[in-house]
Amino acid sequence: MKDIAALHRAEYDAPPDIIAAAPGVVKFLGEHTEASDGLVLAAALSFEIRVAISLRRDSSLRFFAADLGERKRTSLGNLKFKREDRWANYPKGVLDLLFKTGTPPKGINFTIVGDIPMGLGLASSASLGLASTLALSELFGLGHRGEELAEFARKAEADFFEHPLPVYDHLSAIAPGGGTVSIVDLRANRRRAVPFLDGDYAIVMTDSKVPRLSVDAELRQRSDDCKKCLQLLSRGSPRTLRDFRPDEVEELMGVLPESVRRRCLHVVEEMARVVEAEEALVKGDAAGFGRAVNKSHASLRNLYEVSCPEIDWLAKRALEIEGVLCSRLTGKGFGGCTVSVMKETSLPEYRKRLEDYERIFGFRPAVHEARIAGGLHLVD
């Protein structure tokens, strides 16, 4: 990664006062359960975004994305969302919430670098917001820590962009090191640490390169389907899908349109799979963890219907290789990325298999290797 301190000094003719870093996050299980008080199994990765900041003597706010070679600027009196500011809206949102909650407004310089692959659902926006939150909290002596930082960054983004936002990426990104992953309970908005697998396992993200148009309408339809299912299950009680068992959803066969029932069944079974995977990890049962993740991909394909032929090919072919534990779609779906857990020794054969993918589908996939790492931190 580029030397952010040197970049900041060259850009602003001043050293940074604080440098903070936040990791990318991969979801192994539990996406699409946030509307149901769901459970998510996620991990902080060795990819990260770093933010360096320094105080200014005027009321300007300057933002420099070194990897993009882009600069944005505004002032304390004009701190508002602008579509054209794109990435700069994330630190702007944090500043906006800080100033609204009593922090005295001051001009600030920002420099941003990172190595999180973009567009793969690895929480790069949450990472940028979190790193900005930690850096500014340290700069102003606010003392925010842990879950308080995660909730502040989530709220800053949700308020500034004016859209609801679950907290699982933010909570997963604050996890400390030590070879653990996070179970995020969206009913309590809390996380707990679970030991990850022993041994030389690599976390491999494979970008399918499948072009995607907006998938928001498709995802809203699936959310609406789950609401229809819940209305029948709950009978007016204040419950969510988390409170029901798969067999209770099965009993709705013939009562609801089959596509609606299947999507609801995916959400209910997915939350059970998070529990199954957690129990396997606590026992050190690698095969049990892998089974839960692989069943999740089959459900995303057959029940929730957010996969595609290219993603299914990547997941299936990965599992044909000795030493590959599991492979699953991660992110919103309809293309995007798979996450696979495999032995380091399986990587050469895996990369070789991807030559067939390009020949069959016409897209050249990109492979990104990572490891489980510590989360949000200050950089010396």
N, C-alpha and C positions, 0 to 999 in steps of 0.2 A: 504494500500500500504506500501511496505517496506520503512524503514527509509533510504533514499538515502544519506543523509549527513554522517550517521554512516557507511554505506557501502563504500562510497568513501574514508573516512578516514582510514578504515581498509584495503582497497585495495592498497592505494597509500601512506599511512602514512602522509597524509596532508589533511586538510579540503578543501571542495570545495570553490572556489572563487565566483561562480555563480550557482544557480539552476533555471532552467526554465521549464515550463510545457506547453504542447499543448494538446488539446482535440481530442478525436475521433469525427468523423463526420458521420451522417447518412443522406442519400438523400431520401427525401419523393417523389420528382418528378424531372424529367428533365435529368436523366441519358440517355446516348446515343444521346444527342442533341448537343454535343460539336463541331461536324464538321459543324454545321449549324448555328453558332452564337447563340447558344441556351440560354435557361433560365433554371436554376436549383433552386429548393427549398430544402434547406439543413439546418441542425441544429448541433451546437456544443453540445456534450454530456458530461455527468459527468465522463465518462471514460477518462483517459489521460495517456500520456507518459511524464516522467520527465527525464531531462538530467542535471547532475552535472559536472562541469568542473573546472580544476585548471591548472595553468601554471607549466611547468616543467623547469628544469635548463639545459636540453639537447635538442636534436633535435628529440626525440622520440615522437610518437603519440600512446597512449595506449587507448584501448576501452574495457570496461567491461559491459556486459549485465547481470546484477545480477539475473534476473528472469530465464535466461537460463543457468547461470553458465558458460558462454563462454567469452573468452578473445581473442581479436585481437590486433595486433600491426603492425606498419609500421614506417617510418621516413619521415621527411620533404622532403628528396631527392627522395623518392619512393612513392609519393602520387598519386596513380592511381587506377582505378577500378579493382577489383579482384572478380570473381564470388564466390570464396570460402569465401570471407569476408561477404557476404550476408548483414545482418543488419548494419554492420559497414560502408558499402558504403554510407549510407545516411549522417552521419556526415562528412565522408571523402569528399563527394561532396561539402558540405558547405565550408569546409576548402579550398578545391581546388579553388572555386570561390572567396573566400575572398582573398587568396594570389595572385590570378591572377589580382584582381582589386586593389591591392596596399597595403593591410594589411601586415605588416612585419611578415614573418613566425616565429612561435615559437612552441616549443614542448608543448603538452597539454595532460592531462588526462581526460578521459570521463567515467562517470558511467551512466547507463541507467536502469530505472525501468518503469513499466507501468502495466495498467490493461485493456487495450483495447483488446477485443477478436480478435484473429488473423484470417485472411482468410475470413472475413465476409463483406468486402467492407466498413469498417468503418474508412478508411484513416489513418491506423497506420503508413504507410511510410511517408505520408505528415506530420503527427504529430511529428515523430522523426526528420524530416528535419527542421520543424518550431521551435521546442524546441531547437535544436542545433543552429539554426540561431539566435534566441533571446539571448541565453546564450553567444554566441561568440560576438555578436554585443555589448552586455553590457561589456564583458571582455575587448574588444578593444576600447570601447568608440565611437562606430560608429554612435550611435543615430538613427538606423533604427527603424521605427515605422509603425504600421498598414499595409496598402496595400503594402508599400515598402518592409516590411519583407516578406509578402506573396509571392510577385513576386520574391524576391531574393531566397527564399527557393525553389520555383517552378523551377526557372532557374537552380539552383544548381543541382537539381535532374535530370532535363531534359538533361543538358549538360554532367553530369558525367556518366549517364546511356546511353546517346546517343539515346533517344527516345522522341518524342513529348509528352507533358503533359499539359492537361487543368489546369486552376487555381482554379476551383470551390472548391476543398477540402481545399486548402490553405486559400482562402478568407473566407470560412465559419468558419474555425478554429480560425480566429482572432476576431470573433464577441464578443463584450462585453456581460456581463451578463444582467439580467433584464427580463428574460422570452421572448426573441425574437428569431426568426429564420431568416435565410438569403435568399434573392432572389439574385442569382448571375447572372448578365447579361454578357454572354460570348462574346457579340459583343463589349461591352465597357470595359470588364474585371474589373467590379466594382460590389460591393455588396450593398444592402440596407437592413435595418432591418425591420422586420414585427412582430408585437406582436403575440405570440403564444396563445393557448387557455387558458382561465381561468379555474380553477378547478383542481381536483386531478387526472389528466391524467398521466398515466405511458407510457413511450416509451419502448416497448418490442421487442427485437431482438430474433428471434428463428432460430438457426442453424439447418438446415434440416439434416446435416451430410451425404448428398448425395455425393458420391465420384465424383470428377470432373477431367477429363483430361484437357488439354489445350483448352481453348475456343477461343483463339485469331483468329484462322482461321474462325470460325463461325461469330465472330463479324466483321471481315474484309469483309466477304461476305455481311453482312447487310449494312455496310458502302458503299460498292461498289454499292449495289442496290439503295441506296439513291442518289448516284452520277448520276446514269443512269436516275433516275426520275428527278433530278434537271436539267439535260441537256435539257430535253424536256420542262420543265416548264420555264426555264430562257431564252431560245432562244438566248443564247450567251451573255446575259446581266450579269453584275457582281453582281448577287443576290445569296442568299442562301435560303434554305427551310424556314427559318424564315420569309421570305417576301411573303409567299404564304398561301392561305386559304385552309382548308380541302376540300371545294367544287371544288377548282381548281385541286386538286389531284384526286378527284372522277371522274372528266371528262376524266382522262387517262385510265379508265376502257376499256379494249379491245385493247388499244394501247400498253401497257406494259404487260409483264407477271404478272399475278395476285399477285404472291409472292413479286415481286419487288414493285408493287404499294402499297400493304398492309404495307410493311416496311416503305415506304416513308410517308404514311398516319399516321402511329404511331408517327413519329417524329414531323410532323406538328401539329397533335392534342395534343401531349404532351406539346408543348410550350404553346398552348392555355389553357391547364389544369393548368399550373403554374400560369398564369394570373388569372384564375378562382379561384384557391386556395388562392392566395394572396388577392383577393377581399373579399373572405369569411372570412379570418383571420382578416382583417381590420374591418369588420363588427361584429366580434365575432360570426360568424355563424359556429359553430362546425360541424353541419350536412353537410353544403355546402363544407367545407374542406374535410370531410370524403368522400363525393361523388366523388370529384376530384381524390383523392388517389385511391379509389376503381376502378374507371373507368380506371385509369392508369394500374392497375394490369391486368384487362381484356384485355387491349390493348397489354401489354407485352406478354400475353398468346396467343391471337388470331391473332394479326397483326405482331408484331416484332418477335414473336416465340422464346423467350429466357427463358420461364418458363419450368416446368416439372411437372409430376403428383404429386410428393411429395410436392412441393411448392404450387401448386394449392390447394391441400387438406388443407394445413396449413392455407392459406388465407381464404378459404371458411368456414372452421370450426370455425375459429376465429369470423367471422361475425355472426355466429349463436348464439353467447353469448351476453346477454344483457349487455350493457355498453361498448362494443367494437365499436369504431368509424370507424376504417378502418384497412386494412391489405393488404400489397403489397410486392412483390419481391423487394429487394434492392440489389445493387451490379451488377456484370457482368451477372448473370443469369446461367441457366443450372444447377440448384442446388443452394447451398449457403444459403441465409438468407431471412426471411421475417421481415419487420418492421410493428408493430401494435401499434395503439394508443388506449388505453382503460382506463376505470376507474380503480382505484386501487382495488375497490371491485370486479372487474371481474377477477382478477389474479388467485384466487384459482380454479375457474371453468375452466379457460383456461388451467392451468397446468394439471387438471384432464383429459381434453379432449386429451392431448398429449399422454396419455397412449394408446389410440386407434391407434395413429400414429405409435408407436413402434410395436404394434401387427400387423398392416396391412403391413407396409413397411420394418420392420426389422431394422430400425435405431433408436437409442435413441437420440432425439433432445435435444439441450442445450438451455436454456432460459436465456437471459441476460437483466436485467431491468436497465433502466437509466432514467435520467431526463435531461431537457434542462438546460445547464449550461453556465457559462462564458467561454471565449476562452483562447487564448494564454496569459500567465502571468509569472511573476517572483515569485519564492517561497522564503519566508523569512527563 
